[in-house]
Amino acid sequence: MAEDRRTTSGDLDSGSANDPERDRWRATTRAKAVSRSPERQERFLTTSGNAIQDLYVPADIAGLDEDRDLGRPGEYPYTRGVQPTMYRGRLWTMRQYAGFSTAEDTNRRFRYLLEQGQTGLSVAFDLPTQMGYDSDAPQAEGEVGRVGVPINSMADMDVLLDGLPLDTVSTSMTINASAAVLLAMYVAAAEKQGVARGQVSGTTQNDILKEYIARGTYIFPPRPSMRLVTDIFEFCSKELPRWNTISISGYHMREAGATAAQELAFTLADGIAYVEAALSRGLDIDDFADRLSFFFASWSELFEEVAKFRAARRMWARIVKERFGATNVRSMACRFHVQTAGSSLTAQSIDNNVVRTTVQALAAVLGGAQSLHTNSRDEALALPTAEAARLALRTQQILAYESGVTETPDPLAGSYYVESLTNGLEAAANDYLKEIEALGGTLAAIEAGYQQRQIQEAAYQVQRAVESGTKVVVGVNKYRDEETSTPSLQKIDPEGERRQCERVQRVRAERDPAAWAAAMDRLEDCARGQENLLPPMIEAVKAYATVGEICDRLRSVWGEHRELITV
């Protein structure tokens, strides 16, 4: 297990650099104040368990080398941001996540959000699509359109993207196990609109490792799944130069209970595994690394979250340069999307969620995010209404245009506290990375359950703290509102599932059976061999093969993953 870095704030010298003037202040001014009014708690800790000192001074960052550890915005090691001017030149992409009911309903929501000033699309797919099932499959019953949009075939993708400017708006697709199939459909749909592959921009999440760690929407065993990931890397490096091939996600691990340090470490460990897989394919680091992106959560502990984002940039830059030998500076830049913390939202007193989300969004902006999704206040109860989604977008716009925090890059640089937190998180994350390396790397650690156990223990400790009241959740275990009301909630059309099933059945009945059969046979042949699967997948979706059919064919070749249960 990684070293427990937690200490108590009673040990005021623990972790502190020697500073005589601070010692004098503690013995005199501070001691008098504490004797009159004791501090409100015995221990002050970050969410990662690091002690927060009573005072930070220059001595705490005396070892910080500005050129080595900070650099300038847009320069290695990118601690201060990946663009030279950051938000002075261009604001982050405001990318609100949406998808529900049917492709028609989701298309309308996308158009609405674009009209309200959103600058990028983010597609949520329903659970059957994520798991590689068509809407009329027995496994999909009752889940169609519930947590995202159902996409079974090109017929659905055409409706989803109808009238959307794919040559100017980037699209993020939150899809992992079946990511290659959905990317194939997106490419085919863009070509039908007359958009060349070189103009298509966006991101596939395509992060299968975090599914085994924290989320569970996997289909195939880890090693063939990694093949699909690297097939996307290889295909996009040649065909889709503006496409981000993966969004290496710490978000879902954080939502499952990981600390900030664990989120940072386990996300970068996954990134290392993906790079190693691509290199073993024969790709050059500088051919694909600049298309890797990351996806982090932002929680309410403002300064630790800012420090986490800064540490992520510095750590990734050093990993790519020193470990993998990249020479292109773009390869070393850690670009990331941020989503505010869904699991921090409460069903009680939902207006409080607006405040939580604002603090979390502020942390993402101060931390230099490239794109941001702000959760809606009603998401602990249902998928967001249009009004709640608009308010979440307005939160970003107020931060962008009214708060003043966008006027200079990395405005908290040089803060004794923030720089100390950044260094501390980097050290804690490196401890975890060493443990993973000792276990044989990321895949071996996942197979041994290492990351899963660490996250479960962290989540357990937080739950104990909430139940005991030592961790305050306003409106839940303290400051409860006596009177609350439930607002109007987003309702899923009960007829949507029936219409969706009818559409996929109509697609199967009306397509050219010979073209379909030939495309599917070619796909299977490639799956049994070593050829990149994206070209035959694009052929298959153009022949109106469905997501379920393609995944079933791959299941027949590779099998399905079953989680090892240990007692």
C-alpha positions in Angstrom: 0.0 0.0 0.0 1.2 3.5 -0.7 2.6 5.4 2.2 0.0 7.1 4.4 0.9 10.7 4.0 -1.7 11.9 6.6 -0.7 13.8 9.6 -2.6 16.0 12.1 -2.6 19.7 12.3 -1.6 19.4 15.9 1.9 18.5 14.6 2.5 22.0 13.4 6.1 21.3 12.3 5.1 18.0 10.5 5.8 18.6 6.8 6.9 22.2 7.5 10.1 23.7 6.3 12.2 25.3 9.1 11.3 29.0 9.4 12.3 30.9 12.6 9.8 33.7 12.0 6.9 31.2 11.7 8.1 29.5 14.9 8.0 32.9 16.7 4.5 33.7 15.3 3.3 30.3 16.5 4.7 30.7 20.0 3.4 34.2 20.4 0.6 35.7 18.2 -1.0 32.4 17.3 -0.7 30.9 20.7 -2.5 33.8 22.3 -5.3 33.6 19.7 -5.8 29.9 20.2 -5.8 30.2 24.0 -8.7 32.7 23.7 -10.5 30.9 20.9 -9.5 27.3 20.1 -9.5 26.3 16.5 -12.7 24.7 15.4 -11.2 21.2 14.9 -8.2 19.3 15.9 -7.2 18.2 12.4 -7.2 20.0 9.1 -6.7 17.7 6.1 -7.2 17.8 2.4 -9.4 15.2 0.8 -6.2 13.2 0.0 -5.3 13.1 3.7 -2.5 15.7 3.6 -2.2 18.0 6.6 -3.0 21.6 6.1 -0.6 23.9 8.0 -1.7 26.8 10.0 0.5 29.1 7.9 2.5 28.8 4.7 5.6 30.8 4.1 8.4 31.1 1.5 10.4 28.4 3.2 7.7 25.8 2.2 8.5 26.3 -1.4 12.2 27.0 -1.1 13.1 24.0 -3.2 10.9 25.1 -6.0 12.8 26.0 -9.2 10.8 28.4 -11.3 12.3 27.3 -14.6 12.3 23.6 -13.8 9.0 23.2 -12.0 6.8 26.0 -13.3 8.0 27.3 -16.6 5.9 29.8 -18.5 2.3 29.2 -19.9 2.5 27.2 -23.1 6.0 25.9 -22.3 7.4 22.8 -20.7 6.5 21.5 -18.1 3.2 23.2 -18.6 2.4 23.6 -14.9 1.1 27.1 -15.7 -1.1 26.0 -18.6 -0.8 24.5 -22.1 -1.5 27.7 -24.0 0.7 30.8 -23.8 -2.3 33.2 -23.3 -4.8 30.7 -21.9 -8.2 32.3 -21.5 -7.0 35.8 -22.6 -6.9 34.4 -26.2 -9.7 31.8 -26.1 -12.1 30.7 -23.4 -12.4 27.0 -22.6 -15.0 25.0 -24.6 -18.3 25.0 -22.8 -19.4 21.4 -23.4 -22.6 20.4 -21.7 -23.2 16.7 -21.6 -26.5 15.6 -23.0 -28.4 12.6 -24.3 -31.7 11.0 -23.4 -34.8 9.3 -24.8 -34.2 9.2 -28.5 -31.9 10.6 -31.2 -34.6 13.2 -32.1 -35.0 14.4 -28.5 -31.2 14.7 -28.0 -30.8 16.5 -31.3 -33.3 19.1 -30.2 -31.4 19.5 -26.8 -28.1 19.9 -28.7 -29.6 22.6 -30.9 -31.1 24.3 -27.8 -27.7 24.3 -26.1 -25.9 25.7 -29.1 -28.5 28.5 -29.3 -27.8 29.3 -25.7 -24.1 29.8 -26.3 -22.6 26.3 -25.8 -19.4 25.9 -27.9 -19.0 22.1 -28.2 -21.2 19.0 -28.1 -20.9 16.1 -25.6 -22.9 13.0 -26.2 -24.2 10.8 -23.4 -25.1 7.3 -24.7 -27.6 5.0 -23.0 -26.4 1.9 -21.1 -27.3 -0.7 -23.8 -25.2 1.3 -26.4 -22.3 1.5 -23.9 -22.5 -2.3 -23.4 -22.8 -3.1 -27.1 -26.5 -4.1 -27.2 -29.2 -3.0 -29.6 -32.4 -1.4 -28.1 -34.5 -4.5 -28.9 -32.0 -6.9 -27.1 -33.5 -8.6 -24.0 -30.6 -7.1 -22.0 -31.7 -3.6 -23.0 -35.3 -3.8 -21.8 -36.2 -0.9 -19.5 -32.8 0.9 -20.1 -33.3 2.3 -23.6 -32.8 6.1 -23.5 -32.7 6.3 -19.7 -29.2 7.7 -19.1 -28.3 8.7 -22.6 -29.3 8.5 -26.2 -29.7 5.1 -27.9 -27.6 4.7 -31.0 -28.0 1.4 -32.8 -27.2 2.1 -36.4 -26.4 4.8 -39.0 -30.1 5.7 -39.1 -29.9 6.9 -35.5 -26.5 8.7 -35.9 -27.9 10.6 -38.9 -30.9 11.8 -36.8 -28.7 12.7 -33.8 -26.4 14.8 -36.0 -29.0 16.3 -38.3 -28.3 20.0 -39.0 -25.3 20.2 -36.7 -22.2 21.9 -38.1 -19.7 19.0 -37.8 -17.1 21.0 -39.7 -17.0 23.7 -37.0 -18.3 22.2 -33.8 -16.3 19.6 -32.0 -18.1 16.6 -30.5 -17.1 14.6 -27.4 -18.5 11.1 -27.2 -18.6 9.5 -23.8 -18.2 5.9 -25.0 -15.6 3.3 -24.1 -16.2 -0.4 -24.7 -18.0 0.3 -28.0 -16.1 3.5 -28.8 -14.6 2.2 -32.1 -18.1 1.4 -33.5 -19.5 4.9 -32.6 -16.4 6.6 -34.0 -16.9 4.6 -37.2 -20.5 5.8 -37.3 -19.5 9.4 -36.7 -16.9 9.4 -39.5 -19.5 7.9 -41.9 -22.2 10.4 -40.9 -19.7 13.3 -41.4 -18.8 12.0 -44.8 -22.6 11.9 -45.7 -22.7 15.6 -44.7 -19.8 16.3 -47.0 -17.4 17.0 -44.1 -13.9 15.7 -44.9 -12.1 13.6 -42.4 -9.5 16.3 -41.9 -12.2 18.7 -40.8 -13.8 16.4 -38.2 -12.9 17.3 -34.6 -13.8 15.9 -31.3 -13.0 13.2 -28.8 -13.9 9.6 -28.1 -13.5 8.8 -24.4 -12.2 5.3 -25.4 -10.8 4.7 -21.9 -11.4 1.0 -21.2 -9.0 0.7 -18.3 -11.0 2.9 -15.9 -14.1 0.6 -16.7 -12.3 -2.3 -15.1 -11.2 -0.1 -12.2 -14.3 1.9 -11.3 -17.3 1.9 -13.7 -18.0 -1.6 -15.1 -19.2 -0.9 -18.6 -16.8 -3.2 -20.3 -17.5 -5.9 -22.9 -14.3 -7.7 -23.9 -11.3 -8.9 -21.9 -8.7 -6.3 -21.2 -6.1 -7.3 -23.9 -8.4 -7.3 -26.9 -10.0 -4.1 -25.5 -6.6 -2.5 -25.5 -6.2 -3.5 -29.2 -9.4 -1.5 -30.0 -8.0 1.5 -28.2 -4.7 1.4 -30.1 -6.6 0.7 -33.4 -8.2 4.1 -32.8 -4.9 5.7 -32.1 -3.4 4.3 -35.3 -6.4 5.1 -37.5 -6.8 8.7 -36.3 -3.0 9.5 -36.6 -3.4 8.8 -40.3 -7.1 9.8 -41.0 -8.4 12.1 -38.4 -5.7 14.6 -37.5 -8.0 16.8 -35.4 -9.6 14.0 -33.4 -8.5 13.4 -29.8 -8.2 9.6 -29.7 -8.8 9.1 -26.0 -10.0 11.0 -22.9 -8.1 9.2 -20.2 -10.5 9.5 -17.4 -10.0 10.0 -13.7 -13.5 11.4 -13.3 -15.2 8.0 -12.8 -12.6 6.9 -10.3 -13.1 10.1 -8.3 -16.9 9.6 -8.5 -16.4 6.0 -7.2 -14.6 7.5 -4.1 -10.9 8.1 -5.1 -9.1 10.9 -3.4 -7.5 13.7 -5.5 -4.1 12.0 -5.2 -5.5 8.6 -6.3 -7.4 10.2 -9.2 -4.2 11.8 -10.3 -2.1 8.7 -10.0 -4.4 6.2 -11.4 -5.3 8.4 -14.4 -1.7 8.9 -15.3 -1.0 5.2 -14.8 -3.7 4.4 -17.3 -2.1 7.0 -19.6 1.2 5.3 -19.3 -0.4 1.9 -20.2 -2.0 3.4 -23.3 1.3 4.9 -24.5 3.1 1.6 -24.0 0.4 -0.3 -25.9 0.7 2.2 -28.8 4.5 2.0 -28.8 4.3 -1.8 -28.9 2.1 -1.4 -32.1 5.1 0.4 -33.7 3.7 3.9 -33.4 6.1 6.7 -32.7 5.4 8.7 -29.5 5.2 12.0 -31.4 2.8 10.5 -33.9 0.0 10.1 -31.4 0.8 11.7 -28.0 -0.5 15.1 -29.0 -4.0 13.6 -29.6 -4.2 12.1 -26.1 -6.4 14.1 -23.7 -7.6 13.6 -20.1 -10.8 13.9 -18.2 -10.8 14.9 -14.5 -13.4 15.6 -11.9 -13.6 18.9 -10.0 -14.6 18.8 -6.4 -15.4 21.5 -3.9 -12.1 21.7 -2.1 -11.0 24.6 -4.3 -7.2 24.8 -3.7 -6.5 21.1 -3.7 -8.4 20.8 -7.0 -6.4 23.6 -8.6 -3.2 22.0 -7.4 -4.3 18.7 -8.8 -4.7 20.1 -12.3 -1.4 21.9 -12.1 0.4 18.7 -10.9 -1.2 16.7 -13.7 0.3 18.9 -16.4 3.7 18.8 -14.8 3.7 15.1 -14.2 2.5 14.1 -17.6 5.0 16.4 -19.4 7.8 14.8 -17.5 6.5 11.3 -18.1 6.2 11.8 -21.8 9.5 13.5 -22.2 11.7 11.6 -19.7 10.1 8.1 -19.8 9.0 7.9 -23.4 11.5 10.2 -25.1 9.1 12.6 -26.9 10.7 15.5 -28.7 7.7 17.4 -29.9 6.6 19.8 -27.2 2.9 19.3 -28.2 3.3 15.6 -27.2 4.1 16.7 -23.6 1.0 18.9 -23.1 -1.6 17.5 -20.8 -4.9 18.8 -22.2 -8.0 18.0 -20.2 -11.8 18.2 -19.9 -13.3 18.7 -16.5 -16.7 17.8 -15.2 -18.0 19.0 -11.9 -18.6 16.3 -9.3 -21.9 14.5 -9.9 -21.7 12.5 -6.8 -21.4 15.6 -4.7 -24.9 16.7 -5.7 -27.6 16.1 -3.1 -31.3 15.2 -3.6 -32.0 17.3 -0.5 -32.2 21.1 -1.0 -31.1 21.0 -4.6 -30.5 24.7 -4.9 -27.4 24.1 -2.8 -26.0 22.2 -5.8 -25.8 25.4 -7.8 -23.3 26.7 -5.2 -21.3 23.5 -5.2 -21.1 23.4 -8.9 -20.0 27.0 -9.1 -17.1 26.4 -6.7 -16.1 23.3 -8.6 -16.3 25.1 -11.9 -14.1 27.9 -10.5 -11.5 25.3 -9.5 -11.5 23.9 -13.1 -11.0 27.4 -14.6 -8.3 28.4 -12.1 -6.7 25.1 -12.8 -6.6 25.7 -16.6 -9.1 23.3 -18.1 -9.5 23.2 -21.9 -13.2 22.3 -21.7 -15.8 22.1 -18.9 -19.2 20.6 -18.2 -21.1 22.0 -15.2 -23.7 19.6 -13.7 -27.3 20.7 -13.3 -28.9 21.3 -9.9 -31.5 18.5 -10.4 -29.2 15.7 -11.4 -29.4 13.9 -8.1 -33.1 13.3 -9.0 -33.2 12.9 -12.7 -31.6 13.8 -16.0 -31.5 17.6 -16.2 -34.4 19.7 -17.5 -33.6 22.2 -20.3 -34.0 25.0 -17.7 -31.5 23.4 -15.3 -29.1 22.7 -18.1 -29.3 26.3 -19.2 -28.6 27.5 -15.6 -25.5 25.2 -15.5 -24.3 26.7 -18.7 -24.9 30.2 -17.4 -22.7 29.4 -14.5 -19.8 28.9 -16.9 -20.6 32.1 -18.8 -20.7 34.2 -15.6 -17.3 32.8 -14.6 -16.0 33.5 -18.1 -17.3 37.0 -18.5 -17.9 38.5 -15.0 -15.5 37.0 -12.5 -12.2 38.3 -13.7 -10.5 34.9 -13.2 -9.7 34.5 -16.9 -7.6 37.7 -17.3 -4.2 36.1 -16.7 -2.9 32.6 -16.9 -2.5 30.5 -13.7 -3.4 33.4 -11.4 -2.6 31.3 -8.2 1.0 30.6 -9.3 3.5 31.5 -6.6 1.0 31.0 -3.7 2.9 29.4 -0.9 -0.2 27.2 -0.2 -1.1 26.2 -3.8 2.5 25.5 -4.7 2.9 23.4 -1.6 -0.3 21.5 -2.4 0.9 21.0 -6.0 4.2 19.5 -4.8 2.4 17.4 -2.2 -0.1 15.9 -4.6 2.7 15.1 -7.1 4.7 13.3 -4.4 1.6 11.3 -3.2 0.7 10.4 -6.8 4.2 9.3 -7.5 4.1 7.0 -4.4 1.0 5.3 -6.0 2.7 5.1 -9.4 5.7 3.3 -7.8 3.3 0.8 -6.2 1.7 0.1 -9.6 5.1 -0.3 -11.2 6.1 -2.8 -8.5 3.0 -4.9 -9.2 4.0 -5.1 -12.9 2.2 -2.1 -14.4 -1.3 -0.9 -14.8 -2.9 -4.0 -16.3 -1.3 -6.3 -13.8 -2.4 -4.0 -10.9 -6.0 -3.9 -12.2 -6.0 -7.7 -12.5 -4.8 -7.9 -8.9 -7.5 -5.4 -7.8 -5.0 -2.8 -6.5 -6.7 0.4 -7.7 -10.1 -1.0 -6.9 -9.2 -1.7 -3.3 -7.6 1.7 -2.8 -10.7 3.5 -4.1 -13.1 1.3 -2.0 -11.1 2.1 1.2 -11.1 5.8 0.4 -14.8 5.8 -0.3 -15.5 3.9 2.9 -13.6 6.5 5.0 -15.5 9.4 3.5 -18.8 7.7 4.1 -17.9 7.1 7.7 -17.0 10.7 8.1 -20.3 11.8 6.6 -22.3 9.5 8.8 -20.4 10.6 12.0 -20.8 14.2 11.1 -17.1 15.0 11.0 -17.5 15.7 7.3 -20.3 18.3 6.8 -22.6 18.0 3.8 -24.8 21.1 4.0 -28.5 20.2 3.8 -27.8 16.5 4.5 -26.1 16.0 7.9 -26.1 19.7 8.9 -28.2 22.8 8.2 -31.1 20.9 6.9 -33.9 22.9 5.4 -37.2 22.3 7.1 -39.3 22.8 4.0 -38.2 21.6 0.6 -40.0 21.1 -2.7 -39.3 18.9 -5.7 -39.1 20.9 -9.0 -40.5 19.7 -12.3 -38.2 16.9 -13.5 -37.1 15.7 -16.9 -39.4 12.9 -18.0 -38.4 10.2 -20.5 -41.0 9.5 -23.2 -42.4 6.0 -22.3 -43.0 5.5 -26.1 -39.4 6.2 -27.0 -38.2 2.7 -26.3 -40.9 1.2 -28.5 -40.2 3.6 -31.4 -36.5 3.0 -31.1 -37.0 -0.8 -31.2 -39.1 -0.4 -34.3 -36.5 1.7 -36.0 -33.7 -0.8 -35.5 -35.9 -3.6 -36.7 -36.8 -1.6 -39.8 -33.1 -1.0 -40.5 -32.4 -4.7 -40.4 -35.4 -5.4 -42.8 -34.5 -2.7 -45.3 -30.7 -2.9 -45.7 -28.9 -4.8 -48.4 -28.3 -8.3 -46.9 -25.4 -9.2 -49.2 -23.5 -6.0 -48.5 -24.2 -6.4 -44.8 -23.0 -10.0 -44.7 -19.8 -9.2 -46.7 -18.9 -6.4 -44.4 -19.5 -8.4 -41.3 -17.4 -11.4 -42.5 -14.6 -9.0 -43.3 -14.9 -7.5 -39.8 -14.6 -10.9 -38.3 -11.6 -11.9 -40.4 -9.8 -8.7 -39.3 -10.7 -9.4 -35.7 -9.1 -12.9 -35.9 -6.0 -11.3 -37.5 -4.0 -8.2 -36.7 -5.4 -5.7 -39.1 -6.7 -2.3 -37.9 -10.5 -2.7 -37.2 -11.6 0.8 -38.0 -11.7 0.5 -41.8 -13.9 -2.7 -41.8 -16.0 -1.1 -39.0 -16.7 1.9 -41.2 -17.7 -0.4 -44.1 -20.0 -2.4 -41.7 -21.8 0.7 -40.4 -22.2 2.0 -43.9 -23.9 -1.3 -44.7 -26.2 -0.6 -41.7 -24.7 -3.1 -39.3 -25.9 -2.3 -35.8 -23.8 -1.7 -32.7 -25.1 -5.0 -31.2 -24.3 -7.0 -34.3 -20.8 -5.7 -34.5 -20.1 -6.2 -30.8 -21.7 -9.7 -31.0 -19.4 -10.6 -33.8 -16.4 -9.5 -31.7 -17.7 -11.3 -28.7 -17.7 -14.5 -30.8 -14.0 -14.0 -31.5 -12.7 -12.5 -28.2 -15.3 -13.6 -25.5 -16.6 -11.3 -22.7 -14.9 -10.1 -19.6 -16.1 -11.4 -16.2 -14.8 -9.6 -13.1 -12.9 -11.8 -10.8 -14.6 -11.8 -7.4 -12.3 -12.4 -4.4 -13.3 -12.9 -0.8 
